[in-house]
Each structure stands twice: as C-alpha cells, then as structure tokens.
C-alpha cells in the first residue's frame, strides 16, 4: 500500500515534458501544413513535398499582403469635417496654417472689384508738376525768328521741346488715370477665402501685370506716333529733320533730309533722319557767328558753340 503513490508519481508527465511535446507537435504541424485537397478528384500534379512548399509560399504572401494593408490603413489620414457657422478673421488665420489643404470657407460674394482690395498711389515725375511745362515758361521761350538761328542752336527748338514735354506729361497722366480706372473696375473672382500669403502672391502678380501692361501700351503708342510722323514724311517747322528750299528761277520747292554726325563727329558715323525715323541726336548749343549751312551736307557745330546741351 505504501509503494503505490510513488509509482503513480513517477508515471505522471511533468509540465516541461508536456510543453516540449506540444512544441514539437506544433512545429511538425507547421512543417507539414498542406492546403491541397486529399480527394483524388482534386488531386494536384505536384508531389507531397512540392505541395508543402507551395502552401508555405502562399501563406507567406497572404500574411505579407495583410501586413501591407494593415500598415497602409493605419497610415491613411482620415478627414473629419467640422462646420463652423460663425467665426472671425482671427479664427480663420489660426486654423488655416493647421489645415491648409482641407479648410474651405465659402465667399458670400464671388466677384469683387479691385478697388475693394487695392489702393494704388499714382506718382509722376516731378518735371510734370514743375514750372517748366507751364504756359508762362514756354511762352517766354518762343521766338518769332527761331529758324534764323543755327539749326543746332538750342533757341531754335527749345520752345517746341518744352511744349512737347508738357504734352507728354498731360498724355501720360491721362493714360495712367484711364488705366487706373479700368484696373479698379476689373473684378477678382474666387469662390472661397484666400489665405494671407496666397492673396499676397496674387496681388503681386496682378499689380505687376498692370504696370507692365501700362508701360507697354505707352511705348506702343509712342512708337506708333513716331512711325506715323516718319513714314508720312511730316516736316518739322523748325527744319530739324527736313529742309525745304526754293529752286532758283522756278516756283518749285525741293526737300532735303537732314543728316547729323554722331557724337564722335567722324565722317563714317552719321545719322540720317529719314532712315532713323527722326531719332537722330546731337549736342546743341549757342551760335553767334555762323554761316548758312550747305544743302545735303552733314550738319555739324562749326564754329563751336559757347556751351552745349543734348539735342534730339
């Protein structure tokens, strides 16, 4: 009776033995797992070892695909829309940096004129507000016998140049004001509120396009006027681009285009008013003792003037 418990204790397996046996069984099942059917009707052309390898490859790819899907789902950003019925400009500027791609604030007015956003200050050259374009100053320069002076004498054309400068200032001022009124009446269209940085970028582009268009239009108009004068052969009353002379013993007049030396005064470098569309320039001055210029000769400052100014 005393030996019976000892024998039963030696015969009962220990926990370690059970764990080792279970682990061995699990490894054996994993090594021998086979998803191919044992039914002869569905029998595969693969042998037993090939079926096991194919099953392992299938399970590996299946687990790998599931892991990719789980990782992708965990990294996907879910957007939750929150609608605010009332908010201030401060709330928008606070939320916009945090949600730059998802924040969307609809505008009650889709289209607004530039006048509501921009306030441009028009500034003209100080010469256009000086006394040099006033009637009093220009009238003081007028000479009845202006053409009796040397053609390079500034007294010949000063009156006309300051008068042309005044006309240029008035034309430029009117053109700029007209373009500014057109700019103010142009509308900026957007269906949602723009961020401050985005609006600043758009404003810079709009203003830059306005300035470039304004300058381009003025240059085009000046070019058109210059070409009209040149191509139509309009003669200056001051004889600065063409000379009109009476042919002796007849009632006919002959017209000769003026030719100037360029500033280096070399015979190989001349400027023909007819060929250069009246864009020749030459230093002018004051001439007291001079002789009548020869027809079809290059105009030069001979004798030299007492002082020089740029003539165009």
Secondary structure, DSSP 8 states (H G I E B T S, - for coil): --SHHHHHHHHS--HHHHHHHHHHHHHHHHHT---S---GGG--SS-HHHHHHHHHHHHHHHHHHHHHHHHHHHHS--------SS--HHHHHHHHTTSTTT---B-S-SEEEGGGT--------GGGGSGGGSHHHHHHH--TTGGGS-TTBHHHHHHHHHHHHHHHHHHHHHHHHHHHHHHHHSEEE-SB---HHHHHHHHHHHHHHHHHHHHHHHHHHHHHHHHHHHHTT---TTSSSEEEEE-TTSS-EEEEE-EEE-TT--TT-EEETTTTTT---EEEE--SS-----TTS-B---S--SSEEEE-
